[in-house]
Amino acid sequence: MADESVPSAEDEKSLREEAVDSERENARDDIGSLETRIAELEQSLTQFKDQLLRKAAEFENYKRRTESDYSAMVRFSTEEMIVRLLPILDDFERSMKSGRPAEGTLDDASFYRGIEMIYAKFRKLLETHGVKEMEVLGKPFDPELHDALLQVPNSDVAPHTILEVVDKGYTLHDKVVRHARVIVSADQVSELPSDDVLGVA
């Protein structure tokens, strides 16, 4: 009588096939789990790359902004001093207008030429620091650049044209540091005060 506890060749083959199938199934599960893990890691890597690129762009923007702020600070660091010097420049100009010597007075003339030279050097110094005088005479009034002190009727020019400069305006590297104080042409009729306002009977 055959021993039933000893597996036959077919049983052994079947057992081997089952073991192989089980190993394959386990390997497929392992591969599937590895592929899922790889996909997760790739997604994380993509996110980290994206974050890194964003941070690099933010840093570049910050660096540019800081350099721009520093450059502006350096360019306009003299603004306060220049604003204080402009009234001295005005006084120079007024003194030169009122103190021009008469012809034939040589001593006064040489003194005046010396003052003119000092004035020219002073202006040159301001110009080298970015100060420019506004050219406003005959131009349309612009509240961004000018302060109107008075309106005067004038039929020779268009309304709101600058007729006279009382105090010159200046810019520092294209930034207005002092508005030009000016007299402006008015409309002939609409901007003239009435007789009642002027107190005329």
TIDRENPA-487178 format. One record per residue (C-alpha): x, y, z. Coordinates in steps of 0.05 Angstrom, whole numbers, padded with zeros to 5 digits, always signed. Each point is the difference from the previous one (the first is absolute). Last residue first. Example, Ala and Ser with C-alpha at 12.3 -4.5 7.8 and 13.67 -1.06 7.14 Angstrom:
% residues 2
+00273-00021+00143
-00027-00069+00013
***
This chain:
% residues 201
-00355+03036-00138
+00063-00043-00003
+00008-00046+00061
+00041-00052-00038
-00052-00053+00014
-00057+00046-00022
+00038+00019-00063
+00004-00074-00019
+00063-00041+00006
+00033-00020-00066
+00003-00075-00012
-00058-00005-00049
+00016+00062-00041
+00071+00001-00027
+00017-00071+00022
+00061+00005+00045
+00075-00001-00015
+00044-00029+00055
+00048+00029+00051
+00049-00051+00026
+00031-00035+00060
+00040-00059-00028
-00008-00061+00044
+00059-00022+00041
+00029-00070+00007
-00034-00028-00062
+00031-00068-00016
+00035-00004-00068
+00068-00016+00032
-00010+00060+00047
-00049+00050-00030
-00003+00075+00009
-00052+00055-00005
+00019+00074-00006
-00033+00051+00044
-00042+00057-00029
-00002-00027-00071
-00043+00041-00048
-00051-00011-00054
-00015-00074+00008
-00058-00018-00047
-00067-00017+00033
-00041+00035-00055
+00033+00003-00068
+00047+00059-00014
-00004+00071-00026
-00068+00015+00031
+00029+00003+00071
-00042+00003+00063
+00042-00013+00062
-00006-00060+00047
+00042+00001+00064
+00042-00044+00044
-00005-00063-00042
+00043-00057+00029
+00033-00041-00055
+00024-00071-00015
-00057-00047+00015
-00049+00058-00006
+00020+00008-00074
-00009+00069-00031
+00013+00000-00075
+00069+00024-00022
+00021+00072-00015
+00052+00000+00057
+00008-00069+00031
+00071-00026-00011
+00011-00036+00066
+00069+00007+00030
+00037-00065+00008
+00034-00032+00061
+00033-00067-00013
+00060+00007+00048
+00045+00025-00057
-00053+00054-00012
+00004+00025+00071
+00076+00008-00005
-00008+00035-00067
-00050+00049+00030
+00049+00017+00057
+00057+00007-00048
-00040+00049-00043
-00020+00040+00062
+00072+00005+00022
+00019+00024-00070
-00056+00051+00000
+00022+00026+00068
+00071+00009-00028
-00029+00036-00061
-00037+00047+00048
+00065+00017+00036
+00033+00014-00067
-00057+00046-00020
-00001+00036+00067
+00074+00017-00008
-00008+00019-00073
-00057+00049+00007
-00006+00020-00073
-00068-00030-00013
-00045-00004+00061
+00007-00059+00047
-00049-00058+00004
-00022-00004+00073
-00075-00009-00007
+00002-00057-00049
+00061-00033+00031
-00029+00005+00069
-00066-00032-00024
+00038-00057-00033
+00043-00014+00061
-00062+00003+00045
-00034-00052-00044
+00061-00045+00005
-00002+00008+00075
-00074-00019-00002
+00020-00064-00039
+00052-00023+00052
-00051-00026+00050
-00035-00043-00053
+00069-00025-00021
+00017-00022+00072
-00066-00038+00006
+00008-00033-00068
+00072-00024+00010
-00019-00072+00015
-00044-00001-00063
+00046-00040-00045
+00026-00044+00057
-00070-00017+00025
-00023-00012-00071
+00058-00049-00012
-00014-00035+00066
-00074-00007-00017
+00018-00027-00069
+00051-00049+00029
-00051-00023+00051
-00054-00009-00053
+00047-00038-00045
+00022-00046+00057
-00072-00010+00022
-00021-00018-00071
+00059-00048-00006
-00018-00031+00068
-00073-00008-00022
+00023-00034-00065
+00046-00047+00039
-00057-00015+00049
-00047-00015-00058
+00052-00045-00033
+00012-00037+00065
-00075-00008+00013
-00009-00029-00071
+00059-00046+00009
-00028-00023+00068
-00068-00012-00031
+00030-00040-00058
+00042-00041+00049
-00062-00014+00042
-00037-00024-00063
+00060-00043-00019
+00002-00029+00071
-00075-00016-00003
+00008-00033-00069
+00060-00040+00026
-00041-00023+00061
-00057-00021-00045
+00049-00037-00045
+00031-00034+00061
-00069-00021+00025
-00017-00029-00069
+00068-00034-00004
-00011-00031+00069
-00070-00022-00018
+00026-00029-00066
+00056-00036+00039
-00051-00028+00049
-00043-00024-00058
+00062-00030-00034
+00020-00034+00065
-00071-00028+00008
+00001-00024-00072
+00067-00033+00011
-00025-00033+00064
-00063-00023-00036
+00042-00027-00057
+00045-00037+00049
-00061-00030+00035
-00029-00022-00066
+00065-00032-00021
+00005-00035+00067
-00071-00024-00006
+00014-00026-00070
+00062-00036+00024
-00041-00033+00055
+00001+00023+00071
+00023-00050+00053
-00052-00003+00056
-00044-00048-00040
+00051-00056+00004
-00019-00051-00055
-00029-00068+00022
***
